[in-house]
Every structure is written in structure tokens, then in C-alpha cells.
Amino acid sequence: MRNSDQTLIEAARQARERAQAIYSKFKVGAALLGGEGKIFTGCNIESSSYGLTLCAERVALFKALSEGERQFVRMVVVADTEALTPPCGACRQVLWDFCGDLDVMMANLKGNSKRTRLSSLFPDPFGRCFL
Ligand code: THU
């Protein structure tokens, strides 16, 4: 595993601690590596109107976009699950829209991790080419 992967995992773990997940109690952290090496983190933020909840992945992505980042290399998702937690369907779509075939890494608090690509998690995507 690359050094930068450990840095990203640690950033996502720390972001997870800041999760606002009082309803589900399911805390998730994400770290998104930008093209110039900058790391953007996110945690899930839940609302009493449940559907307004935002996942950690989209929080990280929207922070990055709002700060002007346009190149994305890798996203790490951390949750406290035995089976590694992948991005949900909504996040897969939005990540595809802005990051294309991103490198995605999932990790848990026990130190297990695995790497995949967004195109494997999200085959036959809808996207701007259809519009
Ligand atoms: N969640 C994420 O933040 N990312 C995922 O990849 C899966 C789900 C959040 C949304 C909600 O706050 C909680 O986890 C339970 O679904």
C-alpha cells in the first residue's frame, strides 16, 4: 500500500469521528485526493428529515468542488464494518459525474482495506453523454 493511501485512510478515519449520525449511529468518513495532492474530507451528516441526509462521500466531493478542485485521483471510504462499506448508489452517480472512473478504496477500523474502481462499482453509468 502506498504511503499516500495510509494518509488518506487516516484522514477519512478522523473525518468519520466528526460524523453527525445520531439517527443511524452509522458513522462514515471519506477522503478525496485532488490532482495536486490536496485532501478533501467528509463525514455523513444526517437530518431529522431523513431524506436530507448527506453521505460522507458527497460531502467530501462538494467541499472539493466548492473550493475549485476539478481533478480527482482517489477516494477512501472508512466505516466500522466487517464487510467493507462501499459508496451508496446516489454517491456512485455523483462521483461518476464529477470524477469519472475514480480509484476507490474502502477501509474499516480493523485495518482491512480493498481497492477498486468506480467503473466496477457503477457499470453502464448514466452521464452527461446522454444529454
Ligand atoms: N452513508 C455514507 O455516508 N456513506 C456510505 O457509503 C453509505 C451510507 C451514511 C448515510 C447515513 O447517514 C448512514 O450512513 C446510514 O445509511
Backbone and ligand atoms as CSV (ligand in chain L), in Angstrom:
chain,resi,resn,atom,element,x,y,z
A,1,MET,N,N,0.841,-1.211,0.000
A,1,MET,CA,C,0.000,0.000,0.000
A,1,MET,C,C,0.876,1.260,0.000
A,2,ARG,N,N,0.495,2.224,-0.803
A,2,ARG,CA,C,1.267,3.466,-0.875
A,2,ARG,C,C,1.177,4.262,0.427
A,3,ASN,N,N,2.203,5.058,0.661
A,3,ASN,CA,C,2.204,5.968,1.800
A,3,ASN,C,C,0.999,6.883,1.779
A,4,SER,N,N,0.710,7.382,0.579
A,4,SER,CA,C,-0.407,8.336,0.448
A,4,SER,C,C,-1.741,7.653,0.773
A,5,ASP,N,N,-1.806,6.320,0.579
A,5,ASP,CA,C,-3.041,5.612,0.932
A,5,ASP,C,C,-3.252,5.641,2.437
A,6,GLN,N,N,-2.169,5.416,3.178
A,6,GLN,CA,C,-2.281,5.456,4.644
A,6,GLN,C,C,-2.694,6.843,5.119
A,7,THR,N,N,-2.161,7.859,4.484
A,7,THR,CA,C,-2.517,9.245,4.839
A,7,THR,C,C,-3.999,9.484,4.575
A,8,LEU,N,N,-4.461,8.978,3.428
A,8,LEU,CA,C,-5.880,9.163,3.081
A,8,LEU,C,C,-6.792,8.395,4.038
A,9,ILE,N,N,-6.391,7.168,4.377
A,9,ILE,CA,C,-7.196,6.366,5.313
A,9,ILE,C,C,-7.280,7.080,6.659
A,10,GLU,N,N,-6.158,7.608,7.105
A,10,GLU,CA,C,-6.147,8.297,8.395
A,10,GLU,C,C,-7.028,9.555,8.336
A,11,ALA,N,N,-6.962,10.264,7.230
A,11,ALA,CA,C,-7.799,11.473,7.083
A,11,ALA,C,C,-9.285,11.091,7.112
A,12,ALA,N,N,-9.632,9.984,6.458
A,12,ALA,CA,C,-11.031,9.543,6.431
A,12,ALA,C,C,-11.486,9.059,7.811
A,13,ARG,N,N,-10.579,8.394,8.530
A,13,ARG,CA,C,-10.904,7.951,9.900
A,13,ARG,C,C,-11.196,9.154,10.799
A,14,GLN,N,N,-10.368,10.165,10.664
A,14,GLN,CA,C,-10.567,11.354,11.506
A,14,GLN,C,C,-11.862,12.072,11.133
A,15,ALA,N,N,-12.140,12.132,9.841
A,15,ALA,CA,C,-13.390,12.763,9.393
A,15,ALA,C,C,-14.591,12.002,9.943
A,16,ARG,N,N,-14.472,10.676,9.963
A,16,ARG,CA,C,-15.558,9.829,10.474
A,16,ARG,C,C,-15.929,10.192,11.906
A,17,GLU,N,N,-14.931,10.557,12.683
A,17,GLU,CA,C,-15.194,10.944,14.078
A,17,GLU,C,C,-16.116,12.164,14.166
A,18,ARG,N,N,-16.150,12.943,13.106
A,18,ARG,CA,C,-16.970,14.165,13.106
A,18,ARG,C,C,-18.359,13.929,12.513
A,19,ALA,N,N,-18.678,12.650,12.203
A,19,ALA,CA,C,-19.984,12.339,11.600
A,19,ALA,C,C,-21.132,12.837,12.481
A,20,GLN,N,N,-22.167,13.318,11.844
A,20,GLN,CA,C,-23.383,13.745,12.536
A,20,GLN,C,C,-24.428,12.681,12.219
A,21,ALA,N,N,-24.379,11.587,12.989
A,21,ALA,CA,C,-25.174,10.404,12.641
A,21,ALA,C,C,-26.000,9.943,13.840
A,22,ILE,N,N,-26.749,10.867,14.435
A,22,ILE,CA,C,-27.482,10.500,15.668
A,22,ILE,C,C,-28.660,9.572,15.378
A,23,TYR,N,N,-29.135,9.499,14.139
A,23,TYR,CA,C,-30.298,8.641,13.840
A,23,TYR,C,C,-29.847,7.222,13.528
A,24,SER,N,N,-28.947,7.075,12.595
A,24,SER,CA,C,-28.499,5.722,12.213
A,24,SER,C,C,-27.387,5.204,13.125
A,25,LYS,N,N,-26.659,6.108,13.734
A,25,LYS,CA,C,-25.463,5.744,14.522
A,25,LYS,C,C,-24.380,5.110,13.638
A,26,PHE,N,N,-24.536,5.232,12.346
A,26,PHE,CA,C,-23.589,4.635,11.396
A,26,PHE,C,C,-22.672,5.736,10.879
A,27,LYS,N,N,-21.457,5.764,11.425
A,27,LYS,CA,C,-20.537,6.856,11.080
A,27,LYS,C,C,-19.656,6.475,9.896
A,28,VAL,N,N,-19.554,7.400,8.961
A,28,VAL,CA,C,-18.736,7.170,7.767
A,28,VAL,C,C,-17.809,8.372,7.568
A,29,GLY,N,N,-16.608,8.084,7.143
A,29,GLY,CA,C,-15.657,9.146,6.793
A,29,GLY,C,C,-15.162,8.936,5.381
A,30,ALA,N,N,-14.857,10.020,4.704
A,30,ALA,CA,C,-14.328,9.924,3.337
A,30,ALA,C,C,-13.169,10.893,3.180
A,31,ALA,N,N,-12.230,10.515,2.327
A,31,ALA,CA,C,-11.134,11.419,1.979
A,31,ALA,C,C,-10.921,11.330,0.477
A,32,LEU,N,N,-10.913,12.481,-0.160
A,32,LEU,CA,C,-10.811,12.558,-1.622
A,32,LEU,C,C,-9.503,13.260,-1.976
A,33,LEU,N,N,-8.695,12.583,-2.772
A,33,LEU,CA,C,-7.402,13.140,-3.174
A,33,LEU,C,C,-7.547,13.890,-4.492
A,34,GLY,N,N,-7.184,15.172,-4.449
A,34,GLY,CA,C,-7.240,16.006,-5.648
A,34,GLY,C,C,-5.977,15.855,-6.490
A,35,GLY,N,N,-6.041,16.348,-7.710
A,35,GLY,CA,C,-4.962,16.189,-8.683
A,35,GLY,C,C,-3.625,16.763,-8.245
A,36,GLU,N,N,-3.657,17.787,-7.415
A,36,GLU,CA,C,-2.410,18.423,-6.969
A,36,GLU,C,C,-1.988,17.947,-5.582
A,37,GLY,N,N,-2.645,16.902,-5.093
A,37,GLY,CA,C,-2.236,16.329,-3.808
A,37,GLY,C,C,-3.024,16.805,-2.608
A,38,LYS,N,N,-3.979,17.700,-2.834
A,38,LYS,CA,C,-4.765,18.193,-1.707
A,38,LYS,C,C,-5.816,17.152,-1.296
A,39,ILE,N,N,-6.057,17.042,0.015
A,39,ILE,CA,C,-7.035,16.068,0.522
A,39,ILE,C,C,-8.276,16.802,1.024
A,40,PHE,N,N,-9.429,16.342,0.562
A,40,PHE,CA,C,-10.715,16.912,0.994
A,40,PHE,C,C,-11.447,15.807,1.763
A,41,THR,N,N,-11.857,16.115,2.970
A,41,THR,CA,C,-12.513,15.093,3.784
A,41,THR,C,C,-14.008,15.372,3.915
A,42,GLY,N,N,-14.738,14.325,4.291
A,42,GLY,CA,C,-16.173,14.478,4.527
A,42,GLY,C,C,-16.655,13.432,5.524
A,43,CYS,N,N,-17.744,13.746,6.190
A,43,CYS,CA,C,-18.402,12.774,7.073
A,43,CYS,C,C,-19.888,12.823,6.736
A,44,ASN,N,N,-20.619,11.779,7.127
A,44,ASN,CA,C,-22.060,11.831,6.867
A,44,ASN,C,C,-22.740,12.797,7.825
A,45,ILE,N,N,-23.744,13.477,7.303
A,45,ILE,CA,C,-24.477,14.489,8.068
A,45,ILE,C,C,-25.962,14.182,7.918
A,46,GLU,N,N,-26.571,13.754,9.024
A,46,GLU,CA,C,-27.974,13.334,8.984
A,46,GLU,C,C,-28.904,14.451,9.433
A,47,SER,N,N,-30.118,14.410,8.887
A,47,SER,CA,C,-31.154,15.395,9.217
A,47,SER,C,C,-32.338,14.681,9.865
A,48,SER,N,N,-33.076,15.403,10.704
A,48,SER,CA,C,-34.305,14.845,11.286
A,48,SER,C,C,-35.317,14.550,10.179
A,49,SER,N,N,-35.189,15.230,9.053
A,49,SER,CA,C,-35.946,14.892,7.847
A,49,SER,C,C,-35.026,13.966,7.042
A,50,TYR,N,N,-35.122,12.669,7.316
A,50,TYR,CA,C,-34.072,11.711,6.956
A,50,TYR,C,C,-33.522,11.840,5.529
A,51,GLY,N,N,-34.440,12.147,4.598
A,51,GLY,CA,C,-34.035,12.191,3.187
A,51,GLY,C,C,-33.053,13.304,2.875
A,52,LEU,N,N,-32.882,14.226,3.795
A,52,LEU,CA,C,-31.941,15.329,3.560
A,52,LEU,C,C,-30.521,14.970,3.970
A,53,THR,N,N,-30.358,13.767,4.486
A,53,THR,CA,C,-29.023,13.294,4.893
A,53,THR,C,C,-28.059,13.327,3.719
A,54,LEU,N,N,-26.822,13.701,4.022
A,54,LEU,CA,C,-25.762,13.629,3.007
A,54,LEU,C,C,-24.711,12.621,3.439
A,55,CYS,N,N,-24.286,11.809,2.493
A,55,CYS,CA,C,-23.232,10.830,2.775
A,55,CYS,C,C,-21.870,11.513,2.844
A,56,ALA,N,N,-20.953,10.833,3.519
A,56,ALA,CA,C,-19.586,11.333,3.660
A,56,ALA,C,C,-18.933,11.605,2.297
A,57,GLU,N,N,-19.181,10.723,1.351
A,57,GLU,CA,C,-18.533,10.850,0.036
A,57,GLU,C,C,-18.952,12.136,-0.666
A,58,ARG,N,N,-20.252,12.415,-0.621
A,58,ARG,CA,C,-20.710,13.634,-1.315
A,58,ARG,C,C,-20.293,14.891,-0.562
A,59,VAL,N,N,-20.223,14.816,0.751
A,59,VAL,CA,C,-19.733,15.987,1.495
A,59,VAL,C,C,-18.291,16.295,1.063
A,60,ALA,N,N,-17.455,15.254,0.988
A,60,ALA,CA,C,-16.057,15.460,0.571
A,60,ALA,C,C,-15.995,16.025,-0.852
A,61,LEU,N,N,-16.793,15.443,-1.748
A,61,LEU,CA,C,-16.768,15.901,-3.141
A,61,LEU,C,C,-17.256,17.345,-3.262
A,62,PHE,N,N,-18.343,17.666,-2.574
A,62,PHE,CA,C,-18.898,19.018,-2.706
A,62,PHE,C,C,-17.970,20.054,-2.079
A,63,LYS,N,N,-17.293,19.678,-1.001
A,63,LYS,CA,C,-16.295,20.589,-0.432
A,63,LYS,C,C,-15.203,20.870,-1.464
A,64,ALA,N,N,-14.730,19.795,-2.095
A,64,ALA,CA,C,-13.652,19.944,-3.080
A,64,ALA,C,C,-14.096,20.811,-4.262
A,65,LEU,N,N,-15.270,20.520,-4.789
A,65,LEU,CA,C,-15.764,21.288,-5.936
A,65,LEU,C,C,-15.949,22.748,-5.565
A,66,SER,N,N,-16.484,22.985,-4.368
A,66,SER,CA,C,-16.755,24.370,-3.969
A,66,SER,C,C,-15.474,25.138,-3.711
A,67,GLU,N,N,-14.377,24.402,-3.507
A,67,GLU,CA,C,-13.077,25.070,-3.326
A,67,GLU,C,C,-12.297,25.135,-4.635
A,68,GLY,N,N,-12.925,24.719,-5.725
A,68,GLY,CA,C,-12.304,24.896,-7.040
A,68,GLY,C,C,-11.570,23.688,-7.577
A,69,GLU,N,N,-11.508,22.594,-6.822
A,69,GLU,CA,C,-10.805,21.400,-7.316
A,69,GLU,C,C,-11.601,20.777,-8.472
A,70,ARG,N,N,-10.880,20.362,-9.505
A,70,ARG,CA,C,-11.559,19.746,-10.655
A,70,ARG,C,C,-10.936,18.418,-11.068
A,71,GLN,N,N,-9.772,18.077,-10.518
A,71,GLN,CA,C,-9.096,16.817,-10.860
A,71,GLN,C,C,-9.123,15.904,-9.648
A,72,PHE,N,N,-9.544,14.665,-9.858
A,72,PHE,CA,C,-9.662,13.752,-8.725
A,72,PHE,C,C,-8.945,12.451,-9.006
A,73,VAL,N,N,-8.240,11.956,-7.993
A,73,VAL,CA,C,-7.391,10.781,-8.162
A,73,VAL,C,C,-7.974,9.565,-7.450
A,74,ARG,N,N,-8.342,9.747,-6.197
A,74,ARG,CA,C,-8.723,8.580,-5.386
A,74,ARG,C,C,-9.650,9.009,-4.270
A,75,MET,N,N,-10.603,8.118,-3.918
A,75,MET,CA,C,-11.428,8.368,-2.739
A,75,MET,C,C,-11.301,7.188,-1.789
A,76,VAL,N,N,-11.172,7.495,-0.506
A,76,VAL,CA,C,-11.157,6.459,0.527
A,76,VAL,C,C,-12.405,6.616,1.379
A,77,VAL,N,N,-13.075,5.491,1.642
A,77,VAL,CA,C,-14.273,5.472,2.482
A,77,VAL,C,C,-13.983,4.597,3.688
A,78,VAL,N,N,-14.229,5.123,4.883
A,78,VAL,CA,C,-13.972,4.355,6.112
A,78,VAL,C,C,-15.248,4.238,6.931
A,79,ALA,N,N,-15.563,3.007,7.338
A,79,ALA,CA,C,-16.685,2.762,8.256
A,79,ALA,C,C,-16.277,1.618,9.179
A,80,ASP,N,N,-17.021,1.455,10.249
A,80,ASP,CA,C,-16.697,0.407,11.235
A,80,ASP,C,C,-17.503,-0.849,10.938
A,81,THR,N,N,-17.233,-1.455,9.786
A,81,THR,CA,C,-17.964,-2.663,9.377
A,81,THR,C,C,-16.973,-3.758,9.014
A,82,GLU,N,N,-17.413,-4.991,9.212
A,82,GLU,CA,C,-16.550,-6.134,8.859
A,82,GLU,C,C,-16.419,-6.199,7.329
A,83,ALA,N,N,-17.575,-6.247,6.656
A,83,ALA,CA,C,-17.563,-6.162,5.189
A,83,ALA,C,C,-17.359,-4.688,4.858
A,84,LEU,N,N,-16.388,-4.407,4.019
A,84,LEU,CA,C,-16.017,-3.003,3.779
A,84,LEU,C,C,-17.166,-2.250,3.131
A,85,THR,N,N,-17.421,-1.035,3.604
A,85,THR,CA,C,-18.577,-0.247,3.161
A,85,THR,C,C,-18.278,0.477,1.851
A,86,PRO,N,N,-19.077,0.213,0.818
A,86,PRO,CA,C,-18.882,0.912,-0.463
A,86,PRO,C,C,-19.769,2.158,-0.543
A,87,PRO,N,N,-19.473,3.066,-1.460
A,87,PRO,CA,C,-20.355,4.222,-1.661
A,87,PRO,C,C,-21.757,3.770,-2.083
A,88,CYS,N,N,-22.786,4.473,-1.611
A,88,CYS,CA,C,-24.168,4.144,-1.990
A,88,CYS,C,C,-24.417,4.505,-3.461
A,89,GLY,N,N,-25.561,4.115,-3.962
A,89,GLY,CA,C,-25.876,4.353,-5.372
A,89,GLY,C,C,-25.879,5.823,-5.754
A,90,ALA,N,N,-26.454,6.664,-4.885
A,90,ALA,CA,C,-26.508,8.105,-5.189
A,90,ALA,C,C,-25.099,8.675,-5.283
A,91,CYS,N,N,-24.225,8.270,-4.363
A,91,CYS,CA,C,-22.845,8.767,-4.397
A,91,CYS,C,C,-22.113,8.260,-5.634
A,92,ARG,N,N,-22.385,7.031,-6.015
A,92,ARG,CA,C,-21.726,6.490,-7.214
A,92,ARG,C,C,-22.054,7.361,-8.429
A,93,GLN,N,N,-23.332,7.740,-8.556
A,93,GLN,CA,C,-23.721,8.586,-9.695
A,93,GLN,C,C,-22.998,9.933,-9.665
A,94,VAL,N,N,-23.023,10.577,-8.505
A,94,VAL,CA,C,-22.433,11.925,-8.425
A,94,VAL,C,C,-20.914,11.861,-8.580
A,95,LEU,N,N,-20.294,10.814,-8.008
A,95,LEU,CA,C,-18.842,10.657,-8.197
A,95,LEU,C,C,-18.525,10.446,-9.674
A,96,TRP,N,N,-19.349,9.654,-10.346
A,96,TRP,CA,C,-19.127,9.429,-11.781
A,96,TRP,C,C,-19.239,10.755,-12.540
A,97,ASP,N,N,-20.234,11.542,-12.195
A,97,ASP,CA,C,-20.455,12.819,-12.891
A,97,ASP,C,C,-19.234,13.739,-12.800
A,98,PHE,N,N,-18.600,13.767,-11.639
A,98,PHE,CA,C,-17.532,14.748,-11.436
A,98,PHE,C,C,-16.127,14.160,-11.460
A,99,CYS,N,N,-16.006,12.871,-11.209
A,99,CYS,CA,C,-14.659,12.271,-11.091
A,99,CYS,C,C,-14.389,11.226,-12.157
A,100,GLY,N,N,-15.402,10.783,-12.897
A,100,GLY,CA,C,-15.187,9.711,-13.872
A,100,GLY,C,C,-14.766,8.428,-13.167
A,101,ASP,N,N,-13.896,7.689,-13.827
A,101,ASP,CA,C,-13.534,6.359,-13.322
A,101,ASP,C,C,-12.495,6.462,-12.191
A,102,LEU,N,N,-12.969,6.919,-11.071
A,102,LEU,CA,C,-12.119,7.191,-9.910
A,102,LEU,C,C,-11.612,5.891,-9.283
A,103,ASP,N,N,-10.412,5.966,-8.723
A,103,ASP,CA,C,-9.882,4.903,-7.868
A,103,ASP,C,C,-10.634,4.995,-6.534
A,104,VAL,N,N,-11.196,3.886,-6.060
A,104,VAL,CA,C,-11.962,3.909,-4.808
A,104,VAL,C,C,-11.361,2.886,-3.850
A,105,MET,N,N,-11.110,3.333,-2.636
A,105,MET,CA,C,-10.589,2.408,-1.626
A,105,MET,C,C,-11.550,2.397,-0.449
A,106,MET,N,N,-11.839,1.191,0.064
A,106,MET,CA,C,-12.708,1.061,1.235
A,106,MET,C,C,-11.875,0.504,2.362
A,107,ALA,N,N,-12.097,0.995,3.558
A,107,ALA,CA,C,-11.316,0.524,4.700
A,107,ALA,C,C,-12.204,0.485,5.933
A,108,ASN,N,N,-11.798,-0.384,6.887
A,108,ASN,CA,C,-12.529,-0.391,8.157
A,108,ASN,C,C,-11.579,-0.043,9.304
A,109,LEU,N,N,-12.080,-0.066,10.512
A,109,LEU,CA,C,-11.261,0.356,11.647
A,109,LEU,C,C,-10.284,-0.728,12.092
A,110,LYS,N,N,-10.448,-1.936,11.531
A,110,LYS,CA,C,-9.522,-3.028,11.887
A,110,LYS,C,C,-8.276,-3.023,11.019
A,111,GLY,N,N,-8.239,-2.116,10.054
A,111,GLY,CA,C,-7.069,-2.065,9.177
A,111,GLY,C,C,-7.230,-2.866,7.900
A,112,ASN,N,N,-8.443,-3.404,7.658
A,112,ASN,CA,C,-8.679,-4.081,6.375
A,112,ASN,C,C,-9.023,-3.041,5.321
A,113,SER,N,N,-8.577,-3.299,4.106
A,113,SER,CA,C,-8.921,-2.369,3.027
A,113,SER,C,C,-8.927,-3.106,1.703
A,114,LYS,N,N,-9.631,-2.537,0.760
A,114,LYS,CA,C,-9.566,-3.053,-0.610
A,114,LYS,C,C,-9.773,-1.907,-1.574
A,115,ARG,N,N,-9.220,-2.124,-2.760
A,115,ARG,CA,C,-9.196,-1.082,-3.771
A,115,ARG,C,C,-10.017,-1.539,-4.975
A,116,THR,N,N,-10.769,-0.623,-5.549
A,116,THR,CA,C,-11.480,-0.931,-6.783
A,116,THR,C,C,-11.569,0.355,-7.600
A,117,ARG,N,N,-12.330,0.272,-8.669
A,117,ARG,CA,C,-12.536,1.488,-9.471
A,117,ARG,C,C,-14.028,1.750,-9.541
A,118,LEU,N,N,-14.371,3.013,-9.751
A,118,LEU,CA,C,-15.784,3.366,-9.792
A,118,LEU,C,C,-16.501,2.626,-10.925
A,119,SER,N,N,-15.806,2.394,-12.033
A,119,SER,CA,C,-16.457,1.710,-13.160
A,119,SER,C,C,-16.853,0.272,-12.799
A,120,SER,N,N,-16.181,-0.319,-11.815
A,120,SER,CA,C,-16.579,-1.665,-11.367
A,120,SER,C,C,-17.797,-1.584,-10.461
A,121,LEU,N,N,-17.844,-0.547,-9.633
A,121,LEU,CA,C,-18.976,-0.382,-8.716
A,121,LEU,C,C,-20.210,0.142,-9.440
A,122,PHE,N,N,-19.989,0.810,-10.570
A,122,PHE,CA,C,-21.072,1.531,-11.242
A,122,PHE,C,C,-20.992,1.304,-12.755
A,123,PRO,N,N,-21.273,0.052,-13.173
A,123,PRO,CA,C,-21.194,-0.243,-14.611
A,123,PRO,C,C,-22.378,0.362,-15.379
A,124,ASP,N,N,-22.201,0.588,-16.661
A,124,ASP,CA,C,-23.240,1.171,-17.519
A,124,ASP,C,C,-23.819,2.448,-16.921
A,125,PRO,N,N,-22.995,3.422,-16.649
A,125,PRO,CA,C,-23.478,4.631,-15.972
A,125,PRO,C,C,-24.276,5.549,-16.894
A,126,PHE,N,N,-25.240,6.218,-16.295
A,126,PHE,CA,C,-25.835,7.377,-16.958
A,126,PHE,C,C,-24.862,8.525,-16.761
A,127,GLY,N,N,-24.828,9.442,-17.731
A,127,GLY,CA,C,-23.916,10.582,-17.584
A,127,GLY,C,C,-24.228,11.645,-18.598
A,128,ARG,N,N,-23.362,12.659,-18.611
A,128,ARG,CA,C,-23.599,13.840,-19.464
A,128,ARG,C,C,-23.663,13.485,-20.947
A,129,CYS,N,N,-23.054,12.363,-21.344
A,129,CYS,CA,C,-23.028,11.997,-22.771
A,129,CYS,C,C,-24.430,11.680,-23.290
A,130,PHE,N,N,-25.397,11.429,-22.400
A,130,PHE,CA,C,-26.763,11.138,-22.831
A,130,PHE,C,C,-27.601,12.406,-23.024
A,131,LEU,N,N,-27.085,13.529,-22.545
A,131,LEU,CA,C,-27.911,14.745,-22.525
A,131,LEU,C,C,-27.702,15.584,-23.786
L,1,THU,N1,N,-23.616,6.605,4.423
L,1,THU,C1,C,-22.493,7.250,3.994
L,1,THU,O1,O,-22.158,8.335,4.476
L,1,THU,N2,N,-21.768,6.667,3.017
L,1,THU,C2,C,-21.978,5.418,2.523
L,1,THU,O2,O,-21.199,4.962,1.700
L,1,THU,C3,C,-23.131,4.642,2.983
L,1,THU,C4,C,-24.092,5.361,3.853
L,1,THU,C5,C,-24.368,7.196,5.532
L,1,THU,C6,C,-25.697,7.782,5.206
L,1,THU,C7,C,-26.394,7.677,6.550
L,1,THU,O3,O,-26.031,8.795,7.339
L,1,THU,C8,C,-25.817,6.446,7.191
L,1,THU,O4,O,-24.598,6.193,6.506
L,1,THU,C9,C,-26.703,5.215,7.126
L,1,THU,O5,O,-27.127,4.981,5.839
